[in-house]
Amino acid sequence: MSSTILIVGATGNTGKGLARTLPELLKNEGGNYRVVALTRSLSSPGAMKISQIGGIEVVEKDWTTIDAEWLKENHVEKAYVAAQNMVQQFTEESKLYLAMLEAGVKYLVRVSTFVHFINPASPVYYGRIHWALETMLSQPEFDSLNWTSLQPNYFGGFISVDAINWIKKHRETGDAGVLNVVFDKDAPVAAIDAEEVGIVAAHLLAADDYKKYNKGKYILNGPEDTNGQKLVEAVERLAGTRVKEVQYNYKDFIDRLPAFGIPENILASMFAGIKLMWSGKGSTSESTTSKEIAELYRPKNTIYDNLKNVLAD
């Protein structure tokens, strides 16, 4: 039986780019791997789209239930993990890595978070979680598991959800009202298309010399700095109209997060991450794409491209 590359988070923001890219890279580079993408529901729209991609087997399984025995039975050699930033993330993700260690998995590529969030005193709760996970993997006990942690800048699509909805509403009704923009009007941020994070991961997983990326913690930026004004310009291009009224530094979207499972007592922590973006910490000068990533694949999608791709998906 062929060795397996396991994809955890295939239907998420970054996983789609990975799923579309990895089979082609393996075919071109002669990689003899079975690629398995996990989903909680085979009938979900995301899972059904991935199942149409040649070279990927979609399996219905909750990744939090994976143990060493399952990994061995499926001959998992490499793995990709893009877990949701939830309060239980450390418990679930660290458990998976312990199972990988026991099962003899050779290489792991995981999605971390924005580099300026990752420290033990971070006000952003998931920044502390990712710091703890990267610190755990860095210990001698994990030396037999090669790993790479990707540290992407703010996801352009995620922080532009209101802009995307504005365009959709305008196309439907011709009048969308106020455009709420999370970005600061002027503060630069090199927002990245989440799918391009997955494309980078695909190149890492397809590489024969993956060991040279072991213990790598790599920063990923979009190709250029953007800001609120540039987002408005992108919206106007895609909507084919002028935006009459804009609210920059929009933060009320945070109040909607409890509906997605984020506890109310950590909403202030989420806001801390937005305030850091408004300070300019997400700019190309404050957060530079790692040279190892630029050599593999240089992200190219601007905020306009990002919005266009999300609308077309």
Sequence and secondary structure as in RCSB ss.txt:
>XXXX:A:sequence
MSSTILIVGATGNTGKGLARTLPELLKNEGGNYRVVALTRSLSSPGAMKISQIGGIEVVEKDWTTIDAEWLKENH
VEKAYVAAQNMVQQFTEESKLYLAMLEAGVKYLVRVSTFVHFINPASPVYYGRIHWALETMLSQPEFDSLNWTSL
QPNYFGGFISVDAINWIKKHRETGDAGVLNVVFDKDAPVAAIDAEEVGIVAAHLLAADDYKKYNKGKYILNGPED
TNGQKLVEAVERLAGTRVKEVQYNYKDFIDRLPAFGIPENILASMFAGIKLMWSGKGSTSESTTSKEIAELYRPK
NTIYDNLKNVLAD
>XXXX:A:secstr
  EEEEEESTTSTTHHHHHHHHHHHHHHHT  EEEEEEES TTSHHHHHHHTSTT EEEE  GGG  HHHHHHTT
EEEEEE     TTHHHHHHHHHHHHHHHT  EEEEE   GGG STT SSHHHHHHHHHHHHHTSGGGTTSEEEEE
EE  BTTGGGHHHHHHHHHHHHHS    EE  S SS  B  B HHHHHHHHHHHHH TTGGGGTTEEEEE  SS 
B HHHHHHHHHHHHTS    EE S  GGGGGGGGGT  GGGHHHHHHHHHHHHTTTTSTTTS   HHHHHH    
  HHHHHHHHHH 
